[in-house]
């Protein structure tokens, strides 16, 4: 699968986590899995998850 790098710029821990979750999904461990991130990066995480691993079901929750 070829991705446009300008649209999908997951770097470091983000892409490593996505690859790990994708591997778990392929092995049958479909979750649920919890990722806790600062609210300032939440949109980026959702975008990267949808870009690199569209088969994962991503649900966002904002707490107070």
C-alpha positions as CSV (number, residue, x, y, z in Angstrom):
1,X,0.0,0.0,0.0
2,X,1.4,3.4,-1.0
3,X,0.6,6.5,1.1
4,X,1.2,10.1,0.4
5,X,3.8,11.3,2.9
6,X,2.5,14.8,2.8
7,X,-0.9,13.6,4.1
8,X,0.4,11.0,6.6
9,X,3.3,12.3,8.7
10,X,3.2,9.9,11.7
11,X,6.6,10.0,13.3
12,X,8.3,8.1,16.1
13,X,6.1,6.8,18.9
14,X,2.9,7.5,16.9
15,X,3.7,5.3,14.0
16,X,5.3,2.6,16.2
17,X,2.1,2.5,18.3
18,X,-0.1,2.3,15.1
19,X,2.1,-0.6,13.7
20,X,1.8,-2.4,17.1
21,X,-2.0,-2.0,17.3
22,X,-2.3,-3.2,13.6
23,X,-0.2,-6.2,14.4
24,X,-2.4,-7.1,17.4
25,X,-5.4,-6.7,15.2
26,X,-4.0,-9.0,12.5
27,X,-3.2,-11.6,15.2
28,X,-6.8,-11.6,16.4
29,X,-6.4,-9.3,19.4
30,X,-9.1,-6.8,18.3
31,X,-9.2,-4.9,21.6
32,X,-10.4,-2.7,23.1
33,X,-7.1,-0.9,23.4
34,X,-6.8,2.5,25.2
35,X,-4.4,5.2,24.0
36,X,-4.2,8.3,26.3
37,X,-2.8,11.4,24.6
38,X,-2.9,15.1,25.3
39,X,-5.9,16.8,23.8
40,X,-3.6,19.0,21.6
41,X,-2.5,15.9,19.7
42,X,-5.8,14.0,19.6
43,X,-6.8,15.1,16.1
44,X,-3.4,14.1,14.8
45,X,-3.7,10.6,16.4
46,X,-7.1,10.0,14.9
47,X,-5.9,11.2,11.5
48,X,-2.8,9.0,11.6
49,X,-4.8,5.9,12.8
50,X,-7.3,6.4,10.0
51,X,-4.6,6.9,7.4
52,X,-2.2,4.1,8.3
53,X,-4.6,1.5,9.7
54,X,-8.1,2.1,8.4
55,X,-9.4,-1.3,9.5
56,X,-9.1,-0.3,13.2
57,X,-12.2,1.1,14.8
58,X,-11.2,4.5,16.4
59,X,-13.4,6.0,19.1
60,X,-12.4,9.3,20.7
61,X,-13.4,10.4,24.2
62,X,-12.6,13.8,25.7
63,X,-12.7,13.8,29.5
64,X,-12.4,16.6,32.0
